[in-house]
Amino acid sequence: MKHNVVGNPVFARLVSIARHYLLLLLLFAGGLIAWHSESDRALAAEHQPQPSTPSPSCTGAYHKAFFGSIVVVNSGEVICSNITAFGGKIIIQGLVRGDVVAFGSDLIINGYVDGQVTTYGSNVTMQSDARVNGDIRLCGGHWFSGPQSQLHGSVLECTKSVGLLVISDLGPDIRFWSLLTWLVLSVLLTVLLPEHVMLVRTTATTKTRRSLVLGLLSVLLAPAVLAVLIALIVSIPLAIIIFVGLLTAWALGTVAIGWHIGAMLFHKFAPQHRYNTRLVQVVVGITVLTLAGSIPYIGWLVSLFSGLLGLGAVLLSRFGTRLYSQPKHPLPL
């Protein structure tokens, strides 16, 4: 007796899920492809000769992002880390040995920056004693330079060229296209499927251990299952649907984890802020998660942990269509 695969309810459900998330998956996959295509160029740029730089000992380092603060690097200070700020202002009078990334934070340089400067909706002012050993990347901001300032790099305005917007990056650690893709994906999911994201987030927070174990098992078993289905030839469409479903689940789970991170940051630092909305929480959380995933040596662990946790929560909640268990608190929709 022949079985009608097309009429099978399980197969039909998988097809429905795949169609529902296919557009979002294409955005996610496009960002990953662009990210990998830029890796060789970024590695080559690391080995290009740079102008001689001073090498005093470090006096401090910043291991967290700043939100709405005035960050000041005084004369004589040597900060050996990246500086990332959301809002507020950054004033550099000493030496920063790392990249400076500003989201809506005006940047005033009257010292030395040994790294790249990237701004989003921010202005960069280089005063007379300013020196930047790297590129300045402007996305929606302006650049002002004093008569004696020195820039050993280029000024790139990503908003003036679509090609530059696609290929530009923040250096070896942070890829602009990857960050932009995750932000677009997170906004789309939050606006179009808020209940799904909320249910996945709730499952991840209430059943963290179970979600993490299920996500790990899914990743370990998926290659074997896909190999068997592909070997059967007739099941190749089913293998493709499963593969697409896993990638989509990974993306949906990561966005849900990013929302949880953003909500925790606002709850701790700005609980009464007027911009403390669901969408802003998601954007802030995904940005922090992407930046954390770009940290050398340990960043991949952050991305892997959040991805596995989110993947398991998506599967437990059946792609965010139901609660896995009764929550202890009202759902934050």
C-alpha positions in Angstrom: 0.0 0.0 0.0 1.4 3.4 -1.0 1.2 6.2 1.5 0.3 9.7 0.4 3.1 11.8 1.8 1.5 15.1 0.7 -1.7 14.3 2.6 0.1 13.3 5.8 -0.9 15.8 8.6 2.6 15.9 10.0 4.1 16.7 6.7 1.5 19.4 6.1 2.2 20.9 9.5 5.9 21.1 8.7 5.2 22.7 5.3 3.0 25.3 7.0 5.7 26.1 9.5 8.4 26.4 6.9 6.3 28.7 4.7 5.5 30.9 7.8 9.1 31.6 8.6 10.8 31.3 5.1 11.0 35.1 4.5 12.6 35.7 7.9 15.1 32.8 7.4 16.2 34.3 4.1 17.1 37.5 5.9 19.0 35.5 8.5 20.9 33.4 6.0 21.8 36.4 3.9 23.5 38.0 6.9 25.5 34.9 7.7 26.7 34.6 4.1 27.8 38.2 4.1 29.5 37.7 7.4 31.6 34.8 6.1 32.5 36.6 2.9 34.0 39.4 4.8 36.2 37.3 7.0 39.2 37.0 4.6 39.2 40.7 4.0 39.1 41.5 7.7 42.0 39.1 8.4 44.1 40.7 5.7 43.5 44.1 7.0 44.9 43.1 10.4 48.3 42.4 8.9 48.6 45.7 7.1 51.3 48.0 8.5 50.1 50.7 10.8 51.8 53.9 12.0 53.9 53.7 15.1 51.8 54.1 18.3 52.7 54.9 21.8 52.9 51.9 24.2 52.4 53.1 27.8 51.0 50.6 30.3 47.3 50.2 30.7 45.6 52.1 33.5 42.1 50.6 33.0 39.6 48.8 30.8 35.9 48.8 30.2 34.1 45.4 30.1 30.6 46.6 29.7 28.6 49.0 27.5 27.5 52.4 28.8 23.8 53.5 28.6 23.1 57.3 28.7 26.3 58.1 30.5 29.1 60.6 29.9 32.2 58.5 29.4 35.4 60.5 30.0 39.0 59.2 29.3 41.1 61.8 31.1 44.6 62.9 30.0 47.2 60.4 31.1 44.7 57.5 31.2 45.3 54.4 29.0 42.2 52.4 28.3 43.0 49.0 26.8 39.6 47.8 25.7 36.8 48.8 23.3 34.3 51.5 24.3 30.7 51.0 23.5 28.0 53.6 24.4 24.3 54.0 23.9 23.3 57.6 24.2 25.2 60.2 26.4 28.6 61.4 25.3 32.1 60.1 24.9 35.1 62.4 25.6 38.6 61.1 25.0 41.5 63.1 26.2 43.9 60.2 26.9 44.7 57.0 25.0 42.2 54.3 24.0 43.8 51.2 22.6 40.6 49.6 21.1 37.6 50.4 18.9 35.0 53.0 19.9 31.4 52.3 18.9 28.7 55.0 19.6 25.0 54.6 19.2 23.5 58.1 19.4 26.5 59.2 21.6 28.4 62.3 20.4 32.1 61.6 20.4 34.7 64.3 21.2 38.4 63.3 20.7 41.2 65.4 22.0 43.6 62.5 22.6 44.5 59.3 20.9 42.4 56.3 19.6 44.4 53.3 18.4 41.5 51.6 16.7 38.4 52.2 14.5 35.6 54.6 15.3 32.1 53.7 14.4 29.0 55.8 15.0 25.3 55.5 14.4 23.4 58.8 14.5 26.3 60.4 16.3 28.7 63.3 15.5 32.5 62.9 15.8 34.6 65.9 16.7 38.4 65.7 16.4 40.0 68.6 18.1 43.5 69.9 17.5 45.4 67.3 19.5 43.3 64.4 18.3 44.8 61.4 16.6 43.0 58.3 15.3 44.8 55.3 14.0 42.0 53.7 12.1 38.9 54.3 10.0 36.0 56.5 11.0 32.7 55.0 9.9 29.7 57.3 10.1 26.1 56.0 9.8 23.8 59.0 10.1 26.3 61.4 11.7 28.8 64.1 10.9 32.6 64.5 11.2 34.4 67.6 12.3 38.2 67.9 12.4 40.6 70.5 13.9 43.5 72.0 11.9 46.1 69.9 13.7 44.2 66.6 14.1 45.6 63.5 12.5 43.6 60.6 10.9 45.5 57.5 9.8 42.6 56.0 8.0 39.5 56.9 6.0 36.2 58.5 6.7 33.4 56.2 5.4 29.8 57.3 5.4 27.6 54.2 5.1 24.4 56.1 4.5 25.7 57.5 1.2 26.3 54.3 -0.6 24.3 51.1 -0.7 27.4 49.1 -1.6 29.3 50.4 1.4 26.3 49.6 3.6 26.5 46.0 2.5 30.3 45.4 2.7 31.3 47.6 5.6 32.1 46.2 9.0 33.3 47.4 12.4 36.6 45.6 12.2 37.7 42.1 13.0 35.4 41.7 16.0 32.1 43.3 15.0 30.6 43.0 11.5 28.2 45.7 10.6 26.1 43.6 8.3 25.7 40.9 10.9 24.5 43.4 13.4 22.1 45.1 10.9 20.6 41.8 9.9 19.9 40.7 13.4 18.3 44.1 14.2 16.1 43.9 11.2 15.2 40.3 11.9 14.4 41.0 15.6 12.2 44.0 14.7 10.3 42.0 12.2 9.7 39.0 14.5 8.7 41.3 17.4 6.3 43.3 15.4 4.8 40.5 13.3 4.9 37.6 15.9 5.0 39.2 19.4 3.1 36.3 21.0 5.5 33.7 19.5 8.6 35.6 20.8 7.0 36.1 24.2 6.1 32.4 24.6 9.6 31.3 23.6 11.1 33.8 26.0 8.9 32.6 28.8 9.8 29.0 28.1 13.6 29.8 28.0 13.4 31.6 31.4 11.2 29.1 33.2 12.7 25.9 31.7 16.3 27.0 31.1 18.0 23.7 31.8 15.5 21.6 29.8 15.6 24.1 26.9 19.4 24.0 26.9 19.6 20.2 26.9 17.0 19.9 24.2 18.8 22.5 22.0 22.1 20.6 22.4 20.5 17.3 21.6 18.8 18.7 18.5 22.1 20.1 17.2 23.9 16.8 17.8 21.2 14.6 16.3 20.2 16.8 13.4 23.2 15.9 11.1 22.5 12.1 11.4 18.8 12.6 10.8 19.4 14.8 7.7 21.9 12.4 6.3 19.5 9.5 6.6 16.7 11.4 4.9 18.9 12.6 2.1 20.2 9.0 1.5 16.5 7.9 1.1 16.2 10.4 -1.9 12.4 10.5 -1.7 12.7 12.2 1.7 14.9 15.0 0.4 12.1 17.6 0.5 11.4 16.6 4.2 15.2 16.9 5.0 15.2 20.4 3.5 12.1 21.4 5.5 13.7 20.1 8.7 16.9 22.0 8.0 15.0 25.2 7.3 13.0 24.7 10.4 16.1 24.3 12.6 17.7 27.5 11.3 14.4 29.4 11.7 14.1 28.0 15.3 17.6 29.1 16.0 16.9 32.7 14.8 13.5 32.9 16.7 15.1 31.6 19.9 18.0 34.1 19.7 15.6 37.0 19.3 13.7 35.8 22.3 16.9 35.6 24.4 17.9 39.1 23.2 14.5 40.4 24.3 15.1 38.9 27.8 18.6 40.5 28.0 17.2 43.9 27.0 14.4 43.7 29.5 16.9 42.8 32.3 19.1 45.8 31.4 16.3 48.2 31.4 14.9 46.8 34.7 18.3 47.3 36.3 19.5 50.6 34.8 16.4 52.5 33.6 13.2 50.9 34.9 11.2 54.2 34.5 12.7 55.3 31.2 10.1 56.5 28.7 11.7 54.4 26.0 11.4 51.2 28.1 9.2 49.5 25.5 9.1 45.9 24.2 10.6 46.9 20.8 13.4 49.0 22.3 14.2 46.2 24.8 14.6 43.8 21.9 16.8 46.1 19.9 19.1 46.8 22.9 19.2 43.1 23.9 20.1 41.9 20.4 22.7 44.6 20.0 24.4 43.6 23.3 24.1 39.9 22.4 25.8 40.5 19.0 28.5 42.6 20.5 29.1 40.0 23.2 29.3 37.3 20.5 32.1 39.3 18.8 34.4 39.2 21.8 37.7 37.4 20.8 38.2 33.8 22.0 35.0 33.6 24.2 32.4 35.3 22.0 31.5 32.1 20.2 30.6 30.6 23.5 28.1 33.4 24.1 26.5 32.9 20.7 26.4 29.1 21.1 24.9 29.2 24.5 22.2 31.7 23.6 21.4 29.8 20.3 21.1 26.4 22.0 19.0 27.9 24.8 16.7 29.6 22.3 16.5 26.6 20.0 15.4 24.3 22.9 12.8 26.9 24.0 11.4 27.1 20.5 11.0 23.4 20.3 9.5 23.1 23.8 7.0 25.8 23.0 6.3 24.4 19.5 7.6 27.4 17.7 6.0 29.7 20.2 2.5 28.5 19.8 1.9 27.3 23.4 3.3 27.6 27.0 5.3 24.6 28.1 4.4 25.1 31.7 2.3 27.6 33.8 4.3 30.8 34.4 4.8 32.2 37.9 4.2 35.8 36.8 2.0 37.5 34.2 3.5 37.3 30.7 5.2 40.6 29.6 3.5 41.1 26.3 
